C-alpha cells in the first residue's frame, strides 16, 4: 500500500524548514547506512543534534500526530525521529531495502523501532530540481514519486526503492520510519480500503444501517489485528 498524504506541512512551513536547514550541519549520508546500502548511497544528511534539525523534527512529529489521514493509514506505535537529507546535482541513492530494526536514544534509555512503514516528506518544490524521483517497487507495481513541498508518501519499509540522480537543483526532504500497531501489511491495506469505502458510503448515504455496520466491522478488525 502506497499512500499520498497532502499538506502534512503547509508550503510556508516547508519553505521555513528548508531555510532553517540551509545553515545546519550536514554530514555524508553514508555514515547512517548499513554496509550494503552505503555502496549505493550518495547524499547528505543533517546532524540530528543540530538545533534546527531538532526543532523541525519535533514540529513534523506534531504535524503527523494531528493529521488524521496519516494516523488511520499508519497506526503508528513508535516513530523514529524524523531526519533530513539533501541530494545535489549528481547525487542519488541506488536500489535498497530499509533496515528491519532502528534504535535511538531517549531520556529514559534506548528505544527500538521495528521498521514497518517508511515515509518521505518532500520539502523542495518539484520545479526546484530535475530528477530525484523516489521510485518504489512492491506488489502495487513500480511507482515514481515526486510531490509538492509539504506532501508525504507512506509505503511499506519492506519495499525496494531508490532515489533517481538529481540532474539540476537541490532536493531536500524529511524521511522517517515507524512501527505500526497493525504489523501485517495486508491487514493495513484492507483497513485502508475499508475506511475508503466507509467514507464514500457515508458521503452518499450517511443514514443507512449498512454504513454503521461497516464501521463496526472496521473496528472489530482493528481490534483483532492490532498489537495494542
Order of alpha helices (4+ residues) and beta strands (2+ residues): beta-alpha-beta-alpha-beta-beta-alpha-alpha-beta-beta-beta-beta-beta-beta-beta-beta-beta-beta-beta-beta-beta-alpha-alpha
